[in-house]
Amino acid sequence: MKTNLACLLFSLLSFQPLLALPPDAEALKSKRDAKIAEINGVYATELAKLQKKAMAAGNLEVANEIEKEIAKATPDPFGSSKFPKLDGKWLVNGKSTRIFKGDLLTDETSGKHSCSYDGESITIQWGKSWEKLSVDSGNLDILKGVNADGTSMVYKRISRQ
């Protein structure tokens, strides 16, 4: 670890830009992002309960403030673009079922993986591996792409959540 830190410091001092995180660091980042999203999801769920109480009490001002806080805690990474929301259950290659919720994908073994969108494609991080997907033209419920091994991937939305 000291060697990696020394290399990083040398790169920074030499004004050599880092092109990408090493795979181990990317895996740690992915795990961190998944945990943060999980915590934010629990927070948003509890806020939603408080919002319902405020609405039942007729306190619309408080309910609106809680709504703003929910939006901060659960930003939609695709909401600022023209990209469709992915939330829902998806069948992958006609075999396994996966669930998108916000910027997280839950796989068939309940593993959680972070997702990102660069304006053209969706990248799902699987530890050291990945999948890159694009929306099928004309059908917002089909995603097509490949994984790091070059295997073709087809996601078909089977329900919205």
Chimera marker file (.cmm) of the C-alpha trace (Angstrom):
<marker_set name="trace">
<marker id="1" x="0.000" y="0.000" z="0.000" r="1" g="1" b="0" radius="0.5"/>
<marker id="2" x="2.874" y="2.380" z="0.763" r="1" g="1" b="0" radius="0.5"/>
<marker id="3" x="4.243" y="1.660" z="-2.707" r="1" g="1" b="0" radius="0.5"/>
<marker id="4" x="0.897" y="2.572" z="-4.329" r="1" g="1" b="0" radius="0.5"/>
<marker id="5" x="0.712" y="5.765" z="-2.269" r="1" g="1" b="0" radius="0.5"/>
<marker id="6" x="4.262" y="6.674" z="-3.243" r="1" g="1" b="0" radius="0.5"/>
<marker id="7" x="3.423" y="6.115" z="-6.928" r="1" g="1" b="0" radius="0.5"/>
<marker id="8" x="0.326" y="8.260" z="-6.598" r="1" g="1" b="0" radius="0.5"/>
<marker id="9" x="2.256" y="11.071" z="-4.936" r="1" g="1" b="0" radius="0.5"/>
<marker id="10" x="4.996" y="10.840" z="-7.552" r="1" g="1" b="0" radius="0.5"/>
<marker id="11" x="2.376" y="11.063" z="-10.321" r="1" g="1" b="0" radius="0.5"/>
<marker id="12" x="0.765" y="14.082" z="-8.729" r="1" g="1" b="0" radius="0.5"/>
<marker id="13" x="4.068" y="15.812" z="-8.127" r="1" g="1" b="0" radius="0.5"/>
<marker id="14" x="5.166" y="15.047" z="-11.671" r="1" g="1" b="0" radius="0.5"/>
<marker id="15" x="1.912" y="16.515" z="-12.980" r="1" g="1" b="0" radius="0.5"/>
<marker id="16" x="1.093" y="13.206" z="-14.632" r="1" g="1" b="0" radius="0.5"/>
<marker id="17" x="-2.692" y="12.831" z="-14.721" r="1" g="1" b="0" radius="0.5"/>
<marker id="18" x="-4.206" y="9.544" z="-13.551" r="1" g="1" b="0" radius="0.5"/>
<marker id="19" x="-6.261" y="8.052" z="-16.370" r="1" g="1" b="0" radius="0.5"/>
<marker id="20" x="-8.381" y="5.762" z="-14.237" r="1" g="1" b="0" radius="0.5"/>
<marker id="21" x="-8.574" y="4.198" z="-10.824" r="1" g="1" b="0" radius="0.5"/>
<marker id="22" x="-6.862" y="0.841" z="-10.522" r="1" g="1" b="0" radius="0.5"/>
<marker id="23" x="-9.322" y="-2.089" z="-10.467" r="1" g="1" b="0" radius="0.5"/>
<marker id="24" x="-8.988" y="-2.629" z="-6.694" r="1" g="1" b="0" radius="0.5"/>
<marker id="25" x="-9.754" y="1.038" z="-6.001" r="1" g="1" b="0" radius="0.5"/>
<marker id="26" x="-12.657" y="0.976" z="-8.459" r="1" g="1" b="0" radius="0.5"/>
<marker id="27" x="-14.089" y="-2.068" z="-6.657" r="1" g="1" b="0" radius="0.5"/>
<marker id="28" x="-13.819" y="-0.266" z="-3.310" r="1" g="1" b="0" radius="0.5"/>
<marker id="29" x="-15.474" y="2.809" z="-4.796" r="1" g="1" b="0" radius="0.5"/>
<marker id="30" x="-18.281" y="0.675" z="-6.185" r="1" g="1" b="0" radius="0.5"/>
<marker id="31" x="-18.856" y="-0.939" z="-2.770" r="1" g="1" b="0" radius="0.5"/>
<marker id="32" x="-18.814" y="2.460" z="-1.077" r="1" g="1" b="0" radius="0.5"/>
<marker id="33" x="-21.291" y="3.904" z="-3.579" r="1" g="1" b="0" radius="0.5"/>
<marker id="34" x="-23.621" y="0.920" z="-3.091" r="1" g="1" b="0" radius="0.5"/>
<marker id="35" x="-23.547" y="1.314" z="0.718" r="1" g="1" b="0" radius="0.5"/>
<marker id="36" x="-24.187" y="5.062" z="0.475" r="1" g="1" b="0" radius="0.5"/>
<marker id="37" x="-27.107" y="4.455" z="-1.864" r="1" g="1" b="0" radius="0.5"/>
<marker id="38" x="-28.474" y="1.817" z="0.511" r="1" g="1" b="0" radius="0.5"/>
<marker id="39" x="-28.257" y="4.211" z="3.485" r="1" g="1" b="0" radius="0.5"/>
<marker id="40" x="-29.848" y="6.988" z="1.440" r="1" g="1" b="0" radius="0.5"/>
<marker id="41" x="-32.654" y="4.624" z="0.449" r="1" g="1" b="0" radius="0.5"/>
<marker id="42" x="-33.440" y="3.802" z="4.098" r="1" g="1" b="0" radius="0.5"/>
<marker id="43" x="-33.298" y="7.518" z="4.946" r="1" g="1" b="0" radius="0.5"/>
<marker id="44" x="-35.670" y="8.364" z="2.075" r="1" g="1" b="0" radius="0.5"/>
<marker id="45" x="-38.086" y="5.608" z="3.155" r="1" g="1" b="0" radius="0.5"/>
<marker id="46" x="-38.216" y="6.984" z="6.695" r="1" g="1" b="0" radius="0.5"/>
<marker id="47" x="-38.626" y="10.526" z="5.354" r="1" g="1" b="0" radius="0.5"/>
<marker id="48" x="-41.538" y="9.341" z="3.205" r="1" g="1" b="0" radius="0.5"/>
<marker id="49" x="-43.254" y="8.040" z="6.359" r="1" g="1" b="0" radius="0.5"/>
<marker id="50" x="-42.810" y="11.454" z="7.996" r="1" g="1" b="0" radius="0.5"/>
<marker id="51" x="-44.111" y="13.112" z="4.850" r="1" g="1" b="0" radius="0.5"/>
<marker id="52" x="-47.284" y="11.006" z="4.954" r="1" g="1" b="0" radius="0.5"/>
<marker id="53" x="-47.819" y="12.031" z="8.589" r="1" g="1" b="0" radius="0.5"/>
<marker id="54" x="-47.362" y="15.695" z="7.681" r="1" g="1" b="0" radius="0.5"/>
<marker id="55" x="-49.829" y="15.361" z="4.818" r="1" g="1" b="0" radius="0.5"/>
<marker id="56" x="-52.356" y="13.568" z="7.035" r="1" g="1" b="0" radius="0.5"/>
<marker id="57" x="-52.033" y="16.436" z="9.513" r="1" g="1" b="0" radius="0.5"/>
<marker id="58" x="-52.659" y="18.907" z="6.694" r="1" g="1" b="0" radius="0.5"/>
<marker id="59" x="-49.190" y="20.441" z="6.934" r="1" g="1" b="0" radius="0.5"/>
<marker id="60" x="-48.385" y="20.805" z="3.231" r="1" g="1" b="0" radius="0.5"/>
<marker id="61" x="-45.441" y="23.141" z="3.839" r="1" g="1" b="0" radius="0.5"/>
<marker id="62" x="-43.630" y="20.539" z="5.953" r="1" g="1" b="0" radius="0.5"/>
<marker id="63" x="-44.535" y="17.765" z="3.479" r="1" g="1" b="0" radius="0.5"/>
<marker id="64" x="-43.004" y="19.821" z="0.635" r="1" g="1" b="0" radius="0.5"/>
<marker id="65" x="-39.797" y="20.400" z="2.609" r="1" g="1" b="0" radius="0.5"/>
<marker id="66" x="-39.552" y="16.665" z="3.304" r="1" g="1" b="0" radius="0.5"/>
<marker id="67" x="-40.055" y="16.003" z="-0.425" r="1" g="1" b="0" radius="0.5"/>
<marker id="68" x="-37.060" y="18.245" z="-1.183" r="1" g="1" b="0" radius="0.5"/>
<marker id="69" x="-34.945" y="16.312" z="1.316" r="1" g="1" b="0" radius="0.5"/>
<marker id="70" x="-36.031" y="12.997" z="-0.218" r="1" g="1" b="0" radius="0.5"/>
<marker id="71" x="-34.928" y="14.293" z="-3.640" r="1" g="1" b="0" radius="0.5"/>
<marker id="72" x="-31.509" y="15.251" z="-2.201" r="1" g="1" b="0" radius="0.5"/>
<marker id="73" x="-31.068" y="11.847" z="-0.574" r="1" g="1" b="0" radius="0.5"/>
<marker id="74" x="-32.050" y="9.872" z="-3.659" r="1" g="1" b="0" radius="0.5"/>
<marker id="75" x="-30.875" y="11.736" z="-6.735" r="1" g="1" b="0" radius="0.5"/>
<marker id="76" x="-31.912" y="10.129" z="-9.992" r="1" g="1" b="0" radius="0.5"/>
<marker id="77" x="-28.685" y="9.874" z="-11.995" r="1" g="1" b="0" radius="0.5"/>
<marker id="78" x="-30.704" y="9.696" z="-15.201" r="1" g="1" b="0" radius="0.5"/>
<marker id="79" x="-33.255" y="12.367" z="-14.264" r="1" g="1" b="0" radius="0.5"/>
<marker id="80" x="-31.247" y="15.301" z="-15.543" r="1" g="1" b="0" radius="0.5"/>
<marker id="81" x="-30.973" y="13.829" z="-19.008" r="1" g="1" b="0" radius="0.5"/>
<marker id="82" x="-33.474" y="12.561" z="-21.541" r="1" g="1" b="0" radius="0.5"/>
<marker id="83" x="-32.626" y="9.025" z="-20.518" r="1" g="1" b="0" radius="0.5"/>
<marker id="84" x="-35.584" y="6.945" z="-19.295" r="1" g="1" b="0" radius="0.5"/>
<marker id="85" x="-35.810" y="5.737" z="-15.723" r="1" g="1" b="0" radius="0.5"/>
<marker id="86" x="-34.724" y="2.129" z="-15.361" r="1" g="1" b="0" radius="0.5"/>
<marker id="87" x="-36.635" y="1.324" z="-12.168" r="1" g="1" b="0" radius="0.5"/>
<marker id="88" x="-38.245" y="-2.075" z="-12.410" r="1" g="1" b="0" radius="0.5"/>
<marker id="89" x="-37.643" y="-5.785" z="-12.802" r="1" g="1" b="0" radius="0.5"/>
<marker id="90" x="-35.657" y="-6.919" z="-15.856" r="1" g="1" b="0" radius="0.5"/>
<marker id="91" x="-35.121" y="-10.335" z="-17.435" r="1" g="1" b="0" radius="0.5"/>
<marker id="92" x="-31.508" y="-10.761" z="-18.572" r="1" g="1" b="0" radius="0.5"/>
<marker id="93" x="-30.732" y="-12.956" z="-21.589" r="1" g="1" b="0" radius="0.5"/>
<marker id="94" x="-34.023" y="-14.760" z="-20.956" r="1" g="1" b="0" radius="0.5"/>
<marker id="95" x="-32.646" y="-16.337" z="-17.776" r="1" g="1" b="0" radius="0.5"/>
<marker id="96" x="-31.963" y="-14.262" z="-14.670" r="1" g="1" b="0" radius="0.5"/>
<marker id="97" x="-33.983" y="-11.473" z="-13.085" r="1" g="1" b="0" radius="0.5"/>
<marker id="98" x="-32.444" y="-8.210" z="-11.936" r="1" g="1" b="0" radius="0.5"/>
<marker id="99" x="-33.941" y="-5.091" z="-10.396" r="1" g="1" b="0" radius="0.5"/>
<marker id="100" x="-32.976" y="-1.499" z="-11.145" r="1" g="1" b="0" radius="0.5"/>
<marker id="101" x="-33.790" y="1.130" z="-8.542" r="1" g="1" b="0" radius="0.5"/>
<marker id="102" x="-32.240" y="4.552" z="-9.060" r="1" g="1" b="0" radius="0.5"/>
<marker id="103" x="-28.533" y="4.075" z="-9.651" r="1" g="1" b="0" radius="0.5"/>
<marker id="104" x="-28.408" y="0.562" z="-8.156" r="1" g="1" b="0" radius="0.5"/>
<marker id="105" x="-28.911" y="-2.840" z="-9.710" r="1" g="1" b="0" radius="0.5"/>
<marker id="106" x="-29.794" y="-5.810" z="-7.495" r="1" g="1" b="0" radius="0.5"/>
<marker id="107" x="-28.785" y="-9.082" z="-9.103" r="1" g="1" b="0" radius="0.5"/>
<marker id="108" x="-30.322" y="-12.540" z="-8.763" r="1" g="1" b="0" radius="0.5"/>
<marker id="109" x="-28.200" y="-13.282" z="-5.661" r="1" g="1" b="0" radius="0.5"/>
<marker id="110" x="-29.228" y="-9.982" z="-3.968" r="1" g="1" b="0" radius="0.5"/>
<marker id="111" x="-25.846" y="-8.417" z="-4.748" r="1" g="1" b="0" radius="0.5"/>
<marker id="112" x="-25.958" y="-4.652" z="-5.274" r="1" g="1" b="0" radius="0.5"/>
<marker id="113" x="-24.077" y="-2.934" z="-8.092" r="1" g="1" b="0" radius="0.5"/>
<marker id="114" x="-23.705" y="0.739" z="-8.956" r="1" g="1" b="0" radius="0.5"/>
<marker id="115" x="-24.816" y="2.082" z="-12.326" r="1" g="1" b="0" radius="0.5"/>
<marker id="116" x="-23.818" y="5.196" z="-14.216" r="1" g="1" b="0" radius="0.5"/>
<marker id="117" x="-24.962" y="6.898" z="-17.396" r="1" g="1" b="0" radius="0.5"/>
<marker id="118" x="-22.671" y="8.944" z="-19.624" r="1" g="1" b="0" radius="0.5"/>
<marker id="119" x="-25.300" y="10.258" z="-22.022" r="1" g="1" b="0" radius="0.5"/>
<marker id="120" x="-24.958" y="7.300" z="-24.372" r="1" g="1" b="0" radius="0.5"/>
<marker id="121" x="-24.663" y="4.104" z="-22.376" r="1" g="1" b="0" radius="0.5"/>
<marker id="122" x="-25.304" y="2.636" z="-18.949" r="1" g="1" b="0" radius="0.5"/>
<marker id="123" x="-22.369" y="1.065" z="-17.143" r="1" g="1" b="0" radius="0.5"/>
<marker id="124" x="-23.007" y="-1.455" z="-14.374" r="1" g="1" b="0" radius="0.5"/>
<marker id="125" x="-20.009" y="-2.163" z="-12.130" r="1" g="1" b="0" radius="0.5"/>
<marker id="126" x="-19.588" y="-5.780" z="-11.030" r="1" g="1" b="0" radius="0.5"/>
<marker id="127" x="-16.527" y="-5.453" z="-8.793" r="1" g="1" b="0" radius="0.5"/>
<marker id="128" x="-13.672" y="-5.759" z="-11.272" r="1" g="1" b="0" radius="0.5"/>
<marker id="129" x="-16.057" y="-6.465" z="-14.144" r="1" g="1" b="0" radius="0.5"/>
<marker id="130" x="-18.742" y="-4.415" z="-15.900" r="1" g="1" b="0" radius="0.5"/>
<marker id="131" x="-21.617" y="-4.376" z="-18.349" r="1" g="1" b="0" radius="0.5"/>
<marker id="132" x="-22.262" y="-1.580" z="-20.873" r="1" g="1" b="0" radius="0.5"/>
<marker id="133" x="-25.827" y="-1.238" z="-22.124" r="1" g="1" b="0" radius="0.5"/>
<marker id="134" x="-27.749" y="1.056" z="-24.469" r="1" g="1" b="0" radius="0.5"/>
<marker id="135" x="-31.465" y="1.588" z="-24.931" r="1" g="1" b="0" radius="0.5"/>
<marker id="136" x="-32.812" y="-0.279" z="-27.938" r="1" g="1" b="0" radius="0.5"/>
<marker id="137" x="-34.029" y="2.337" z="-30.403" r="1" g="1" b="0" radius="0.5"/>
<marker id="138" x="-37.777" y="2.629" z="-30.336" r="1" g="1" b="0" radius="0.5"/>
<marker id="139" x="-38.282" y="0.427" z="-27.258" r="1" g="1" b="0" radius="0.5"/>
<marker id="140" x="-37.495" y="1.900" z="-23.837" r="1" g="1" b="0" radius="0.5"/>
<marker id="141" x="-38.014" y="-1.482" z="-22.185" r="1" g="1" b="0" radius="0.5"/>
<marker id="142" x="-35.077" y="-3.190" z="-23.903" r="1" g="1" b="0" radius="0.5"/>
<marker id="143" x="-31.395" y="-2.610" z="-23.134" r="1" g="1" b="0" radius="0.5"/>
<marker id="144" x="-28.676" y="-4.213" z="-25.239" r="1" g="1" b="0" radius="0.5"/>
<marker id="145" x="-24.928" y="-4.381" z="-24.746" r="1" g="1" b="0" radius="0.5"/>
<marker id="146" x="-21.944" y="-6.460" z="-23.699" r="1" g="1" b="0" radius="0.5"/>
<marker id="147" x="-20.082" y="-7.378" z="-20.544" r="1" g="1" b="0" radius="0.5"/>
<marker id="148" x="-16.332" y="-7.272" z="-19.882" r="1" g="1" b="0" radius="0.5"/>
<marker id="149" x="-15.962" y="-10.801" z="-21.309" r="1" g="1" b="0" radius="0.5"/>
<marker id="150" x="-17.606" y="-9.766" z="-24.588" r="1" g="1" b="0" radius="0.5"/>
<marker id="151" x="-20.844" y="-11.670" z="-23.918" r="1" g="1" b="0" radius="0.5"/>
<marker id="152" x="-23.904" y="-10.026" z="-25.464" r="1" g="1" b="0" radius="0.5"/>
<marker id="153" x="-26.465" y="-8.852" z="-22.939" r="1" g="1" b="0" radius="0.5"/>
<marker id="154" x="-30.171" y="-8.198" z="-23.512" r="1" g="1" b="0" radius="0.5"/>
<marker id="155" x="-32.258" y="-6.765" z="-20.675" r="1" g="1" b="0" radius="0.5"/>
<marker id="156" x="-36.054" y="-6.809" z="-21.106" r="1" g="1" b="0" radius="0.5"/>
<marker id="157" x="-38.187" y="-4.936" z="-18.563" r="1" g="1" b="0" radius="0.5"/>
<marker id="158" x="-40.882" y="-7.245" z="-17.217" r="1" g="1" b="0" radius="0.5"/>
<marker id="159" x="-42.368" y="-4.854" z="-14.650" r="1" g="1" b="0" radius="0.5"/>
<marker id="160" x="-42.055" y="-1.285" z="-13.402" r="1" g="1" b="0" radius="0.5"/>
<marker id="161" x="-41.618" y="-0.598" z="-9.715" r="1" g="1" b="0" radius="0.5"/>
<link id1="1" id2="2" r="1" g="1" b="0" radius="0.2"/>
<link id1="2" id2="3" r="1" g="1" b="0" radius="0.2"/>
<link id1="3" id2="4" r="1" g="1" b="0" radius="0.2"/>
<link id1="4" id2="5" r="1" g="1" b="0" radius="0.2"/>
<link id1="5" id2="6" r="1" g="1" b="0" radius="0.2"/>
<link id1="6" id2="7" r="1" g="1" b="0" radius="0.2"/>
<link id1="7" id2="8" r="1" g="1" b="0" radius="0.2"/>
<link id1="8" id2="9" r="1" g="1" b="0" radius="0.2"/>
<link id1="9" id2="10" r="1" g="1" b="0" radius="0.2"/>
<link id1="10" id2="11" r="1" g="1" b="0" radius="0.2"/>
<link id1="11" id2="12" r="1" g="1" b="0" radius="0.2"/>
<link id1="12" id2="13" r="1" g="1" b="0" radius="0.2"/>
<link id1="13" id2="14" r="1" g="1" b="0" radius="0.2"/>
<link id1="14" id2="15" r="1" g="1" b="0" radius="0.2"/>
<link id1="15" id2="16" r="1" g="1" b="0" radius="0.2"/>
<link id1="16" id2="17" r="1" g="1" b="0" radius="0.2"/>
<link id1="17" id2="18" r="1" g="1" b="0" radius="0.2"/>
<link id1="18" id2="19" r="1" g="1" b="0" radius="0.2"/>
<link id1="19" id2="20" r="1" g="1" b="0" radius="0.2"/>
<link id1="20" id2="21" r="1" g="1" b="0" radius="0.2"/>
<link id1="21" id2="22" r="1" g="1" b="0" radius="0.2"/>
<link id1="22" id2="23" r="1" g="1" b="0" radius="0.2"/>
<link id1="23" id2="24" r="1" g="1" b="0" radius="0.2"/>
<link id1="24" id2="25" r="1" g="1" b="0" radius="0.2"/>
<link id1="25" id2="26" r="1" g="1" b="0" radius="0.2"/>
<link id1="26" id2="27" r="1" g="1" b="0" radius="0.2"/>
<link id1="27" id2="28" r="1" g="1" b="0" radius="0.2"/>
<link id1="28" id2="29" r="1" g="1" b="0" radius="0.2"/>
<link id1="29" id2="30" r="1" g="1" b="0" radius="0.2"/>
<link id1="30" id2="31" r="1" g="1" b="0" radius="0.2"/>
<link id1="31" id2="32" r="1" g="1" b="0" radius="0.2"/>
<link id1="32" id2="33" r="1" g="1" b="0" radius="0.2"/>
<link id1="33" id2="34" r="1" g="1" b="0" radius="0.2"/>
<link id1="34" id2="35" r="1" g="1" b="0" radius="0.2"/>
<link id1="35" id2="36" r="1" g="1" b="0" radius="0.2"/>
<link id1="36" id2="37" r="1" g="1" b="0" radius="0.2"/>
<link id1="37" id2="38" r="1" g="1" b="0" radius="0.2"/>
<link id1="38" id2="39" r="1" g="1" b="0" radius="0.2"/>
<link id1="39" id2="40" r="1" g="1" b="0" radius="0.2"/>
<link id1="40" id2="41" r="1" g="1" b="0" radius="0.2"/>
<link id1="41" id2="42" r="1" g="1" b="0" radius="0.2"/>
<link id1="42" id2="43" r="1" g="1" b="0" radius="0.2"/>
<link id1="43" id2="44" r="1" g="1" b="0" radius="0.2"/>
<link id1="44" id2="45" r="1" g="1" b="0" radius="0.2"/>
<link id1="45" id2="46" r="1" g="1" b="0" radius="0.2"/>
<link id1="46" id2="47" r="1" g="1" b="0" radius="0.2"/>
<link id1="47" id2="48" r="1" g="1" b="0" radius="0.2"/>
<link id1="48" id2="49" r="1" g="1" b="0" radius="0.2"/>
<link id1="49" id2="50" r="1" g="1" b="0" radius="0.2"/>
<link id1="50" id2="51" r="1" g="1" b="0" radius="0.2"/>
<link id1="51" id2="52" r="1" g="1" b="0" radius="0.2"/>
<link id1="52" id2="53" r="1" g="1" b="0" radius="0.2"/>
<link id1="53" id2="54" r="1" g="1" b="0" radius="0.2"/>
<link id1="54" id2="55" r="1" g="1" b="0" radius="0.2"/>
<link id1="55" id2="56" r="1" g="1" b="0" radius="0.2"/>
<link id1="56" id2="57" r="1" g="1" b="0" radius="0.2"/>
<link id1="57" id2="58" r="1" g="1" b="0" radius="0.2"/>
<link id1="58" id2="59" r="1" g="1" b="0" radius="0.2"/>
<link id1="59" id2="60" r="1" g="1" b="0" radius="0.2"/>
<link id1="60" id2="61" r="1" g="1" b="0" radius="0.2"/>
<link id1="61" id2="62" r="1" g="1" b="0" radius="0.2"/>
<link id1="62" id2="63" r="1" g="1" b="0" radius="0.2"/>
<link id1="63" id2="64" r="1" g="1" b="0" radius="0.2"/>
<link id1="64" id2="65" r="1" g="1" b="0" radius="0.2"/>
<link id1="65" id2="66" r="1" g="1" b="0" radius="0.2"/>
<link id1="66" id2="67" r="1" g="1" b="0" radius="0.2"/>
<link id1="67" id2="68" r="1" g="1" b="0" radius="0.2"/>
<link id1="68" id2="69" r="1" g="1" b="0" radius="0.2"/>
<link id1="69" id2="70" r="1" g="1" b="0" radius="0.2"/>
<link id1="70" id2="71" r="1" g="1" b="0" radius="0.2"/>
<link id1="71" id2="72" r="1" g="1" b="0" radius="0.2"/>
<link id1="72" id2="73" r="1" g="1" b="0" radius="0.2"/>
<link id1="73" id2="74" r="1" g="1" b="0" radius="0.2"/>
<link id1="74" id2="75" r="1" g="1" b="0" radius="0.2"/>
<link id1="75" id2="76" r="1" g="1" b="0" radius="0.2"/>
<link id1="76" id2="77" r="1" g="1" b="0" radius="0.2"/>
<link id1="77" id2="78" r="1" g="1" b="0" radius="0.2"/>
<link id1="78" id2="79" r="1" g="1" b="0" radius="0.2"/>
<link id1="79" id2="80" r="1" g="1" b="0" radius="0.2"/>
<link id1="80" id2="81" r="1" g="1" b="0" radius="0.2"/>
<link id1="81" id2="82" r="1" g="1" b="0" radius="0.2"/>
<link id1="82" id2="83" r="1" g="1" b="0" radius="0.2"/>
<link id1="83" id2="84" r="1" g="1" b="0" radius="0.2"/>
<link id1="84" id2="85" r="1" g="1" b="0" radius="0.2"/>
<link id1="85" id2="86" r="1" g="1" b="0" radius="0.2"/>
<link id1="86" id2="87" r="1" g="1" b="0" radius="0.2"/>
<link id1="87" id2="88" r="1" g="1" b="0" radius="0.2"/>
<link id1="88" id2="89" r="1" g="1" b="0" radius="0.2"/>
<link id1="89" id2="90" r="1" g="1" b="0" radius="0.2"/>
<link id1="90" id2="91" r="1" g="1" b="0" radius="0.2"/>
<link id1="91" id2="92" r="1" g="1" b="0" radius="0.2"/>
<link id1="92" id2="93" r="1" g="1" b="0" radius="0.2"/>
<link id1="93" id2="94" r="1" g="1" b="0" radius="0.2"/>
<link id1="94" id2="95" r="1" g="1" b="0" radius="0.2"/>
<link id1="95" id2="96" r="1" g="1" b="0" radius="0.2"/>
<link id1="96" id2="97" r="1" g="1" b="0" radius="0.2"/>
<link id1="97" id2="98" r="1" g="1" b="0" radius="0.2"/>
<link id1="98" id2="99" r="1" g="1" b="0" radius="0.2"/>
<link id1="99" id2="100" r="1" g="1" b="0" radius="0.2"/>
<link id1="100" id2="101" r="1" g="1" b="0" radius="0.2"/>
<link id1="101" id2="102" r="1" g="1" b="0" radius="0.2"/>
<link id1="102" id2="103" r="1" g="1" b="0" radius="0.2"/>
<link id1="103" id2="104" r="1" g="1" b="0" radius="0.2"/>
<link id1="104" id2="105" r="1" g="1" b="0" radius="0.2"/>
<link id1="105" id2="106" r="1" g="1" b="0" radius="0.2"/>
<link id1="106" id2="107" r="1" g="1" b="0" radius="0.2"/>
<link id1="107" id2="108" r="1" g="1" b="0" radius="0.2"/>
<link id1="108" id2="109" r="1" g="1" b="0" radius="0.2"/>
<link id1="109" id2="110" r="1" g="1" b="0" radius="0.2"/>
<link id1="110" id2="111" r="1" g="1" b="0" radius="0.2"/>
<link id1="111" id2="112" r="1" g="1" b="0" radius="0.2"/>
<link id1="112" id2="113" r="1" g="1" b="0" radius="0.2"/>
<link id1="113" id2="114" r="1" g="1" b="0" radius="0.2"/>
<link id1="114" id2="115" r="1" g="1" b="0" radius="0.2"/>
<link id1="115" id2="116" r="1" g="1" b="0" radius="0.2"/>
<link id1="116" id2="117" r="1" g="1" b="0" radius="0.2"/>
<link id1="117" id2="118" r="1" g="1" b="0" radius="0.2"/>
<link id1="118" id2="119" r="1" g="1" b="0" radius="0.2"/>
<link id1="119" id2="120" r="1" g="1" b="0" radius="0.2"/>
<link id1="120" id2="121" r="1" g="1" b="0" radius="0.2"/>
<link id1="121" id2="122" r="1" g="1" b="0" radius="0.2"/>
<link id1="122" id2="123" r="1" g="1" b="0" radius="0.2"/>
<link id1="123" id2="124" r="1" g="1" b="0" radius="0.2"/>
<link id1="124" id2="125" r="1" g="1" b="0" radius="0.2"/>
<link id1="125" id2="126" r="1" g="1" b="0" radius="0.2"/>
<link id1="126" id2="127" r="1" g="1" b="0" radius="0.2"/>
<link id1="127" id2="128" r="1" g="1" b="0" radius="0.2"/>
<link id1="128" id2="129" r="1" g="1" b="0" radius="0.2"/>
<link id1="129" id2="130" r="1" g="1" b="0" radius="0.2"/>
<link id1="130" id2="131" r="1" g="1" b="0" radius="0.2"/>
<link id1="131" id2="132" r="1" g="1" b="0" radius="0.2"/>
<link id1="132" id2="133" r="1" g="1" b="0" radius="0.2"/>
<link id1="133" id2="134" r="1" g="1" b="0" radius="0.2"/>
<link id1="134" id2="135" r="1" g="1" b="0" radius="0.2"/>
<link id1="135" id2="136" r="1" g="1" b="0" radius="0.2"/>
<link id1="136" id2="137" r="1" g="1" b="0" radius="0.2"/>
<link id1="137" id2="138" r="1" g="1" b="0" radius="0.2"/>
<link id1="138" id2="139" r="1" g="1" b="0" radius="0.2"/>
<link id1="139" id2="140" r="1" g="1" b="0" radius="0.2"/>
<link id1="140" id2="141" r="1" g="1" b="0" radius="0.2"/>
<link id1="141" id2="142" r="1" g="1" b="0" radius="0.2"/>
<link id1="142" id2="143" r="1" g="1" b="0" radius="0.2"/>
<link id1="143" id2="144" r="1" g="1" b="0" radius="0.2"/>
<link id1="144" id2="145" r="1" g="1" b="0" radius="0.2"/>
<link id1="145" id2="146" r="1" g="1" b="0" radius="0.2"/>
<link id1="146" id2="147" r="1" g="1" b="0" radius="0.2"/>
<link id1="147" id2="148" r="1" g="1" b="0" radius="0.2"/>
<link id1="148" id2="149" r="1" g="1" b="0" radius="0.2"/>
<link id1="149" id2="150" r="1" g="1" b="0" radius="0.2"/>
<link id1="150" id2="151" r="1" g="1" b="0" radius="0.2"/>
<link id1="151" id2="152" r="1" g="1" b="0" radius="0.2"/>
<link id1="152" id2="153" r="1" g="1" b="0" radius="0.2"/>
<link id1="153" id2="154" r="1" g="1" b="0" radius="0.2"/>
<link id1="154" id2="155" r="1" g="1" b="0" radius="0.2"/>
<link id1="155" id2="156" r="1" g="1" b="0" radius="0.2"/>
<link id1="156" id2="157" r="1" g="1" b="0" radius="0.2"/>
<link id1="157" id2="158" r="1" g="1" b="0" radius="0.2"/>
<link id1="158" id2="159" r="1" g="1" b="0" radius="0.2"/>
<link id1="159" id2="160" r="1" g="1" b="0" radius="0.2"/>
<link id1="160" id2="161" r="1" g="1" b="0" radius="0.2"/>
</marker_set>
